[in-house]
Amino acid sequence: MENLKNGYVEPAKPAVKRYCQYLQLNPDTLADYEYWHSPQHIWKEIPEGIRRAGILQMEIYTIENKAFMIVETPLDFDWDTAFGRLATYERQAEWEAFVARFQTGGAGKRSEEKWQLMKQIFTLNKA
C-alpha cells in the first residue's frame, strides 16, 4: 500500500494557472473508477485529447466517495474554449458516458458540466 505521507514530487515549472474541481463518486464503484484512471487502463485517446486541449497537467485524487482534480494550464488558457474543443475529440464523449456510471449525477453530461470548480480560500504564498 502506498504511503500517502511520502507526498507527490512535482518538478519545478514556470508560472501556470491552476484550477481545482471536485465531484461525487458512487461509493460502490470507487475501485472501478480508480482502475480505469490508472496509466495502464485509461483509454489512450483521453490523455492525448487533454494535452491537445492545452492542459499541461491534470491530477485526480480520491477520498471516500469524492474525487478532487487539479488542472494546470498555460497563463493564456481559456476554460470554455478548451473544454468545448475537448468535448469534440476522439472517444471523449464515449469516455464521459463510460465513467458516468462511477459518478453521481454524471449521466449525459460533459466533463466540465460534472466537475465543480472550487474556490481557493488559502494559499501559503499569500499568507
Summary of the structure (lengths in Angstrom):
residues: 127
radius of gyration: 15.1
end to end distance: 34.6
largest distance: 43.1
contacts: 290
relative contact order: 0.22
helix: 37%
strand: 21%
